[in-house]
């Protein structure tokens, strides 16, 4: 029996196809095949079959359709089993073509590096399952997300096949396959790269360069973007006749495409093999089939995280909306658990009075997803939040690692013990080699010392060493990392000598943890004095660190310490580890267990207060260095920097509050407020700002306090707290007057105008804007002048003087362009577009709005995107494109809700689109268009607006796509 969904729905028995007449039986079978061997609830099946037009007795009607489908399937109909709260189709996964395709694709990826010929054959076999669009007639209905995911995998598989052809030098096949992918997805970069490489291999350099040129023009025309740096580098290499090494020769580590085009998994790639734990992996995997909250417990160093990652990777195909790793190691405040989960899922808190918790609940509610919450022991007070998330999202499963159980309802606890160690007494070499702890040591030792092998001579010492380390994976790996300089016997001797020191320092710790601390202590004690000092001091960098940050917290070290060399030594001994970054910069991290040891040594042997003070001072510098970039060409880079260092910035603020150091605290919040706004941390930013402003040492009327008050007002403005906005801005202005700070007084005057409102009747606001413009000009603040021109343009336009508004907005656009201020340019372009629209200059208006969207894309700022979509909707309505206007406005409404409520009314002036559309369209079509817009994701809405609803012509073959 085979069920086919990769094309028109088909069911084939051994004796031939089974007729499947009737739309609802076909829909039912498709709905069950979306989740084979899983119970699909009755309400979801009813929704799939009838949508909003429900029958009088939905459950009874569904039973009748089930009966008809069972009859049509004949003997196979018994596979449809009634199982509360719905029905399940019990099938062999190998009997569903979509499952066969995915398993074949995974098999191809697994042998790519070792047998590329075999990988290519497996890819060919997997792709043969496709007969047409996935889920056929239901691809645009309830099966849409699953169909989109499979189509994305199909394109990825074709890309991988083209990459294998390139790798093997089969240029003709590579060219044909790459062109096929480009016809399906003309805006994707990877097939363009593959086609260029294949053409170059085939000696067709001119064609390769023409492909790049055409792709560059397509991106510019359709998205207003340039090709990525890697594709531009490839063009340069081809011009030099040096194509380099194809970066696409190796496949991605995991299937990461989700139904909505977002990230389906963020599981970190593992650089070493997983040894042992087969029974534990099987047990946890089996339990997750029946429980939605499972906690793996055990002391530090038992390998809880690695085991959980192995299980999550194995189950990734079971969760349609992804598997996500949430690192709680740097988080010590339970209140930050929800924001950390939200940040991992790329959920932003933006807008007015919409808590990040609400945003997280809404995101998870209708998704089938696995969250791996790692290192929960430091935030156990947040355990009730986990059960609340599970209650709100029935498709959510949570896998936790923690040194202690959460002790909440529904929790299944799996204690993780040590690895298997050898039994006392002699044993054969083969027997010892199969012992989990010995196997782990052998593999890691061979990585540190390639000549190391397990022999009859050293095997007893290895077995004893592993046993003395109680089979703890981290302890074993630390010991094995020294194999280049020490043999197993010498390791045992060193371990013996360090046990008294351990007992004197940590008698109250569990035995296994004592042994782990002994291994860490041993690795620590063999370091040079300067390396030990470096190790102690970088432990205050809880959010990871750069060599520059390490050097800053180690200030005062004796001359001659090379921080990067010292970090390399620490990495070689597994006391820190390098962290890959997207920009190629060097960054390091430290396992939490090791960090605790280092902090303990810092307390005993060093000046922790001094190290933490230098930490706070360094990250004050990081915040203030990034601040100008938020209003300049480095906007995206500044946001990325602050995202990366967010946990260290939190630690610096925490230190400033605990030590009543208002100078550091006030300056950090003053520098960070715009980042908190753009990156969706409004509530958190307001908490930090309020706490710093309340410090006794913050009471002095200083410029730093004025700037922090300005930050408090800005954050309150975007949460609609009008009273707090006015109070903060007025005090900031008063302080600037008292201290004679004209530069910040100009900003305070500008800010205060917003507190009084932007409607035309607010004459005081206009006066404040005009005064602030004069003050900005007098202090040479070009960005401030440009901002004021934009604000005056908005007020003038709201008063109906569109010609003057256009002039002011045009001047603001010019000034922002000259400054390279991407953020301010977006606002100015939107206002220029509104003025042009009201003056009947529709092409200019559209151009302005689309350029504004392009500027917003790298930021992901939902509120501003919604405002721009509303402005575009008003333009389309003016042009008589009512359905398009309704879709854009519907998308804007959904984005505004997801951002937390409503935007200030002066930022968009949307007419009654439904009323305008009724003259040309029935009410049903109007409602449908609005719903279509609301269903769009942010990326889909932006793409729809950019493409102007037209078909995009592909680079080759004249193929078209929506």
HUVENPE-V560299 format. One line per field, one symbol per residue. phi: phi as a letter, one per 40 degrees, with the letter a starting at -180 (. if undefined). psi: psi as a letter, one per 20 degrees, with the letter a starting at -180 (. if undefined). burial: # if it has 24 or more other C-alpha atoms within 12 Angstrom, else .. A space follows every 50 residues. Layout:
# HUVENPE-V560299
phi = ???
psi = ???
burial = ???
This chain:
# HUVENPE-V560299
phi = .bbbbchdcabbccchcbcbcgccdcccccccccbcgbcbddcccccccb gcccccbdccccdccccccccccgdcdcccbcadcabbccacdccbcccc ccccccccccbdccaccccccccdccccccbidcgfcbccbccddccccc ccccccccccccccccccgccdccccccccccccbccccccccccccccc dcgbcdccccccccccccccccbgbbdcccccccdcccdcgbcgcccccb cdcbcbcbccgcccabdccccbccbggccccccccccccbbbbbbcbicc gcgccccccccccccdccbcbhbbcbccdccbcdccccdccccccgbbcb hbfbccccccdcccdbbbabbbcbgcccbcccddccccccccbcccbbbb bacaccfbcgcbbbcbccccbccdhcaccccccccdccccdcccccccbd ccbcbdccddccccdccccfgcdcccccccccccbbcdcccccccccccc cccccacccddccdccccccccccccccdccccddcccccccbgacdccc ccccdgccchcccccccccccccgcbacbcbccgccabbadccccccccc ccccbabcdcccccdccccccdccccdcccbaccdcccccdccccdcccc cccdccccbfbcdccccccccccccdcccgbccccccccccccccdcccc cbccccccccccccccdcbgccccdccccccccccccccgcccccccccc ccccccgbcdcccccccccccccccccccgcccccccccccccccccccg ccccccccccccddcccccgcccccdcccccccccccccgccccccdccc ccccccdccgcccccccccccccccccccgccccccccccccccccccch hbcdcccabccccccccccbbcdccccccccccccccdcccccccccfgc cccccbggcbac
psi = ppppimaqpqpprhjrqppmqpgghhgggghhihmqjqpoqghhgghhhi cimqrgnggggghghgggggghichihiioppopkcqpooqphijphhhg gghhgggghhjghhmhghgghhgggghiipiappjdijhjchjgghgggh hghgghghghghhhgghijmgghgggghhgghhhmiiqhghggggggghg hjjmgghghhggghggggggghikrqqrhhhhhhgghhhjkniapoijhq rqhqojprhjjapiqkpqppirqppbkghggggggghiiiqiopporrrp jikgghghhggghhjhiiohjrpppoojgipiohijgghggghhjkpqop bokoqhgghgghghgkqoqppooplihikhijghhghhghhhoijppppq pqiqqhlrpipppopoarqprqqqrqqqggghhipgggggggghghhhnh ipqprhgighhgggggghjkjpgggghgghijihiqrhghggghhghigg gghhhlhiqqghhghghggghghghiqrghhggggghiiimikrqrhggg hgijqiqqqipoghgghgghhhjkhrqqoqqhjjqpqqrpqgghhggghg hgggiangggghghgghgigggghhhghhhlaikgghgggghghjghhhg hgggghghjlnhgggghghhhihhghghjklgggghgggggghiqgiihq nrhhgghhhhggggghgjjjngghgggghghgggghggiknhghhgghgg ghhhhiqjqhimhhggggghghgggghhjknhggggghhgghggggghij mhghgggghghgggghghiknhghhggggghhhgggghjjmhgggggggh hgghhhgihkngghggghhghhghghghijmggggggghggggghgghil cqrphiiqnprnhgghhhhiqrhghghggghhghiqrgggggggggikjr ppprhqjjqqq.
burial = #######.###......#.#...########################### ........#.###.######.##..##.####...######.#.###### ##########.#...#..#########.##..#######..######### #################..############################### #...#.###.##.###.##..####.#...#..##..#....#..#.### ##.###############.....####..##..##.###.########## ################################################## ###########.##..##############.##.######..######## ######....############.........##############..#.. .###...##########################...##..##.##..##. .#.........##############.#..##################### #####.#.....##.##############.......############## ##...###..##############.########.################ #######..##################################.#.##.. ######################.#############....########## #########.....############....##################.. .################.####################...#.####### #############################.#################### ####.#####..##.##........##.##.#################.. .#####......
